[in-house]
Amino acid sequence: MKKLLVLSILLSLGFTQSLNIQGSTTVLPIAQAAAEAYMEKHPDADIMVRGGGSGTGIAALIDRATDIATSSRPIKTKELKQARERGVNPVGTVIALDGIAVIVHPNNPINDISIADLKKIYTGKITSWNALGGKGNIVVVSRDAASGTFEVFNEKVLGGTKMTEGALMLASNLEVARAVEQTPGAIGYVGLGYLSEKVKVLKVNGVNPSEETVRNGYYPLARALYMYTNGNPAGLTKSFIDFILSGEGQKIVRDNGFVPVK
Amino acid sequence: MGLNPGSKIPNLRWIGFGVLMLLCISQVHADAPVYGYFWVRYTYDYLMKPDTATKHPHAFSIDRGYIRWKTTTTPVAFSGTIDINMKAGYTKDSDWLVRLKYAQADWTLPYIGKYLPDTKFMIGLQKVYFGMADLWEYPLIEKSLEDHLKKINTADLGLGFYGYLPNGLGDISIQTFNGSGYSKPTEIDLNKAKCFNASIVPPVFLRNFGIMLKGSYWMEKTTAKYWSAADSETLSVDLSENRMAGVVQLRYAPVSLIGEYFISEDGKIPDNKITKGVGYSFIGQIDINKNFSILGRYDIWDKNVTDTTAAARTDAIYIKILGLNYKISDNLLIQANYQLTEYQDTLKVPVDKFMVQAKCSY
């Protein structure tokens, strides 16, 4: 009886394949939904998904603590060097596209904003909506500096200029959306997957953030979302990434408010 | 490094500290996290051949406590590190040190970013990117060879440029320094020492196999004053201090191997008399699992290879270290090291010691 029990435990261990995914909070809803759908189809797979931010995920990949690092930005040169020193070869796969939508309180009369004006607002040069045809003071809301969303916004809008010290730095897309929803005069930015009717989405340089404008590159605040692996994906990792890139996986991407790559 | 020729600005580190505090206050609303770590160490010294009068000294110490602060502002970021240190066997107030280790401003340089990505220009009390001293993250309790020998400073007051090669193929740095180090920064003369470093990290051509090659060069010219009894007056002499290091790092999980070749040349410029020292340091690490590692290190230091006298021919030292690291959590690492120092001069008594250290980060 004991032998049978040990054998069954060994067999069950042998047949269970596990996969660790860690990284971007932006990619988190896609990874979670895809993992659930994949495990439903493959009961022998055990997929654990965690957030923590793009930088945390890539650091875990370099330390071989995760199989897949999710990231809302490309890997940095410094990270690439650290990885190679450790014999880790990060290979990125674009699994979805995203637009960073600029949002304001629903009562705000503004409909369109330019990158130049966005920069002025986020660097503190414009502090009142009066300068842009609205009313009242501007409440600047941002993601915290550790997030990939912040880094992309920083690069595409601020161009490296220091953000105003008065900005409210929040830890997630959801918190930014809620803060803007509840604060008249607020402006913030979130991934497309976090939009709702409770906030007003602004056109940027006259372009609405949409699947079409993100994919064709007309929307200026578009970005790719990545899954990084050590070398080309293989085994369960490859199977899972292939699933996300399949029609079913890309439907999950779309259902979560992001833009499919195919 | 270098002799201290005396100072008219004896409290430069406190001036630096004041600047750091002003920067802290000016940046109080910016995103400026405070973080750091401290090391609590127990050391048990044991002489291999103790005479009856020798006791076995042992003591607790807070060997290093760092409080770090860094803004994430662009294009200029400010950072500082305060070093708190209590010597083993604390008996008097001077055994308790609070020093400024780093206080610098970093400018990102976007114009050359596409050729040398993530480049920055640094001003202030900053890290010296020399050899193993730069790479050493204390997997063993002992310092890197050149730091242990006090042949190089790990931080110094100066100007610097640091950038990565495209695609993470390595990095380069060029720095000019005061040369006095962070513990005795008594002069503002940022052109006494120069430090050049370059590393190459080839693409991974064999899965899980990583290579890093690094070369470093430090050159310094300084003037030392001394009292000449024969002339009954204070005289000065020009000194040169050159340091060179080559580092090879190989990693094939779970094994890491590092080798360093280190040369030290100290000369008096008028008579061109140079004392050349040569050292080797070999470090091996095996990660048994994610939390437990076994380490070994073997250092050879021959401090004078140019002198052919009998005394100089037997002045080498050998340091052997065996270490165990156990990571209890992401914020707590326990280290246990046995360290044996032997001498080429067989008349000298080898020295060994056992150390246990807890590294706590926050």
Chai-1 contact restraints between the chains, C-beta under 6 A:
chainA,res_idxA,chainB,res_idxB,connection_type,confidence,min_distance_angstrom,max_distance_angstrom,comment,restraint_id
A,T77,B,P117,contact,1.0,0.0,6.0,A-B,restraint_1
A,T77,B,D118,contact,1.0,0.0,6.0,A-B,restraint_2
A,T77,B,Y164,contact,1.0,0.0,6.0,A-B,restraint_3
A,T77,B,G168,contact,1.0,0.0,6.0,A-B,restraint_4
A,K78,B,D118,contact,1.0,0.0,6.0,A-B,restraint_5
A,L80,B,G168,contact,1.0,0.0,6.0,A-B,restraint_6
A,K81,B,G168,contact,1.0,0.0,6.0,A-B,restraint_7
A,K81,B,V201,contact,1.0,0.0,6.0,A-B,restraint_8
A,R84,B,G168,contact,1.0,0.0,6.0,A-B,restraint_9
A,R84,B,V201,contact,1.0,0.0,6.0,A-B,restraint_10
A,R84,B,V204,contact,1.0,0.0,6.0,A-B,restraint_11
A,R84,B,G210,contact,1.0,0.0,6.0,A-B,restraint_12
A,E85,B,V201,contact,1.0,0.0,6.0,A-B,restraint_13
A,E85,B,G210,contact,1.0,0.0,6.0,A-B,restraint_14
A,E85,B,M212,contact,1.0,0.0,6.0,A-B,restraint_15
A,R86,B,G210,contact,1.0,0.0,6.0,A-B,restraint_16
A,R86,B,R251,contact,1.0,0.0,6.0,A-B,restraint_17
A,G87,B,V204,contact,1.0,0.0,6.0,A-B,restraint_18
A,G87,B,N208,contact,1.0,0.0,6.0,A-B,restraint_19
A,G87,B,F209,contact,1.0,0.0,6.0,A-B,restraint_20
A,G87,B,G210,contact,1.0,0.0,6.0,A-B,restraint_21
A,G87,B,R251,contact,1.0,0.0,6.0,A-B,restraint_22
A,N89,B,V204,contact,1.0,0.0,6.0,A-B,restraint_23
A,A145,B,D31,contact,1.0,0.0,6.0,A-B,restraint_24
A,A145,B,T72,contact,1.0,0.0,6.0,A-B,restraint_25
A,G160,B,T74,contact,1.0,0.0,6.0,A-B,restraint_26
A,G160,B,P75,contact,1.0,0.0,6.0,A-B,restraint_27
A,G160,B,P110,contact,1.0,0.0,6.0,A-B,restraint_28
A,K162,B,T73,contact,1.0,0.0,6.0,A-B,restraint_29
A,K162,B,T74,contact,1.0,0.0,6.0,A-B,restraint_30
A,E165,B,H29,contact,1.0,0.0,6.0,A-B,restraint_31
A,E165,B,A30,contact,1.0,0.0,6.0,A-B,restraint_32
A,M169,B,D31,contact,1.0,0.0,6.0,A-B,restraint_33
A,G231,B,R207,contact,1.0,0.0,6.0,A-B,restraint_34
